[in-house]
Amino acid sequence: MNKRGVASRPLQPLVALRAMRTLLADPDDTAQVFRIVRALTGSSFERLYQRVLAHPTGSIVLGEKRDLLPVLQNRERLRGLPEGTLGREYARFLDREGISAEGLVEASNEDQDDPLFLDERARVLSSRLRDIHDLWHVVTGYQRDLFGEHALLAFSYAQIRNHGIGFIVIMAAIRRWRDGHRDVIPLAWQGYRRGAQAESLVAADWEGLLEKPLSEVRRLLNVDEPTEYRPLFSVAAAAIH
């Protein structure tokens, strides 16, 4: 039987509600997403951890205690990969959006000495979950606009089953619907459906996948081709785009 990865984490619904109000007021405040996820994680991370340990690839990745962040930070190497590979498309995505792999680290403000971790492999999984978010943007085809982030969170919920992610998806859908954006519901449902039918992206060997063509990565992970949608940008993001 696998060793427990984390100690029990109590739910903090009031923390999640306060963070959700802040996030709805400023959708670009990524730190609030991490705050909500942590507040409502409960036992969901432990269940995910055990699923990844039981996965033939995931168990190797965690057992080797791989640190994905330095690989994603080496943008020059990624830019030098062949055209059409996941790594090159990821570097192009970062360049186009004006972001970096370090940005998610700063937004998460995660305490790496968190005593809740009982197994170093669980800490590895937590870090990889943080670092693969923008890779999932590239694989799914969802952009960093409000609709794209919402659809990707729905995709992520199907994969990760974290209550905090589900809470964000529902509350953001209500807000967008009230604002007259009726496309939000079918797009979120599409994201959830794609995530549910895909292989486990959490357990994937991303270091190896970076060198493969994006089309092959989607085939291997059973992620179907993205459908086009009309992006919706926040005021701050619209000024950039």
N, C-alpha and C positions, 0 to 999 in steps of 0.2 A: 504494500500500500504506500502511496506517495506521501511524503512529509508535507504537513501543512505549510503554506507559504506565508500567510499573514495571520496576525491575531484578529479577533473580532473587532470590527469598527462600528461604533454606535451610529445610527442614523441621526442626522442633524437637519430636520426639515425647515426650521426657522432660518438657519444659515443659507439653505438652498433657496428659500423664498426671497430673502433679501438680495442674494446674488442674481436671481432671476429678474427681479425688478431693475437692477442695475444693467443687466445685459439687454433687456428689452429697450431701455432708454438709450443704450449705446451698444449696438450690435458688434462693433469693432473691438470691444473690451474682452479679448480672448481669455484674460485671467479669470473672468467670472465663470467661463465654461468649466475650467479645471476646478474652481471652487464648488460648483454645483455637483460635478461628478464625484468629488471626494466626499461631499456631505451626504450623498445618497448611495454611496457604493455598497454599504452593508456587507453582505456575504457574497456579492456578485463577483468580486475580483477573485476570491478564493475558488469559486466554481470555475471561472475562466482559467485560472492557473492550473487546476487539475485537468481540465480538458486539453490544454496545450501540452502538459506533461504526458498525457496519454496519446498524443499525436506523434506519429513516427518522425516527422521532420521537426516539429516543435520541441520534442524532448531533446533532440540533438542540439538545436540552437540554444536552448536554455542551459543544457548541460555544459556546453562550451563557454557559457557566460559571455556571449558576444555583445560587444558595445557597437551599436549601429551608428551612433552619432558621428564619430570621426570619419566613417565612410561617406556619410552624407555631407559632411563639411568640406570634403575634398572636391570642390566644384570643378577645379581644373581637370582632374582625372575624369570626372563625369562628362565634362564637355568634350573630352577626347575620345569617348566611346563612339562606336559606329552610329551613323544616322539611324533613327528609328528605334534605338534601344531604350529601355525604360530609364536607365541612368541618364542618358543624354536628354530625353524628354523631361525628366525631373529637373535637371539643371536649367533647361530652357524655361520651365515653369517658374522656378525661383527667380531667374533673371527677369522674366516678363512681369512678375508680380512685385519685384523689389523686396523680396523677403529672403530669409536665410534659415537654415536648419536650427541655428541657435535661438531663433525667435520663439519657438515653442518652449524651449528650456526656460527662457526668461519669463514667458507668460505663465508657465506652470508654477513657478516659484516653489518647486517641490523640494522638501527636506530630504536629502539623500541619506540622512541618518535616522529616518523614521523608524522608531522602535517597533512599529507594527509588523515589519518584515521579519519573518522567522526563518527564511531560507533565502540565500543570495540569489537563487534562480528566480524567485518572485520579484526581487528588486530589478533584475534584468528584464523581466516581462513588463514591469511598470514603465521602465525607461523606453523600451521598444514601442509600447503603446503610444507614448508621447511622440516619439520620433517618426513614426510611420504615417502620421496623419496626412502630410502633404504628398507622400507617395500614393496614398489612396485617392487623393484628388486626381492624380495623373492616370491611375489605372481605371477609375470609374468614369473619368471625363467630366466630373462636376467641377465647376470653377469656384472661385473664392467670393462670388457674390452671395447675397442673402439666400436666394433660392438654392444655389449650388451647395452652400454650407449646410442648409437645412436637409437637402436630399442626402448629403454625405453622412450627416448625423443619423438619419433614418437607416441608412446602409450600415453604419457602425453599430447601431443598437441591435440590428439583426445578428451581427457578428459577435458582439461583446456582451449584450444583455445587461448593461449597467442601467440601473433605474434613473440615475442622474441624466444620462443621455436621452432616455425615453421621456423624461420630464421636460427637457429642453425642446424636444421635437414637438410635443403636444402643445406646450405654452406658446412657442413661436408660431405654430400653425394657427392657433386661435387669434394671435395678434395680426398675422398677415391676412387671415380671412376677414377680420373686422376692418382692416384697412382696404378691403376690396380686391385683394390679390387671390382670386379664386383658383388659380393654377397651383397653389401651394399644396393642396391636399393630394391631387393625383401625382405630383412630382415626388412628394414624400413617400407615398405608397410605392411608387416605382423604385425609389431608393431602398426601401425596406425589402421589397420583393427580390431585388438584385442581390442584396446582402444575404438573404436567407437561402438563396439557391447556390451561392458561391461556395467554393472551398474555404477553409479557414485561412483568412489573410493574416490573422494574428500569429498563426504557427508557421508562416511561410519563411523560406530562406531568402530574405530580401537581398542579402549580400550577393547571392548567386543570380537572382532574378534581374538585378540592375544591368547585367551584361546581355540579357536576352531582348529580342525585339518586343516592343510593347504588345503587339498583336499576339505573340506567343505567350506572353505573361497572362494576358486576359484568357487565353484558351486554357492554360494550365490551371488557372484559378477559377475557371468557369464563371468569369465575369462577362456578361454579354455587352455588346457594343452600346455606348451611351446614345440616348436620343437627344436631339437638339431642344433647347428651351430658351426662352427670352430671359436674360439675366436681370436681376433686381439688385441695384447697388445702394448701400447706405449713403448718406450725404457725404461723409468723409471719403468713402471709396469712390464715389462718383466723381469727385474732384480729381482723383488720380487717373481714373480711366477716361 
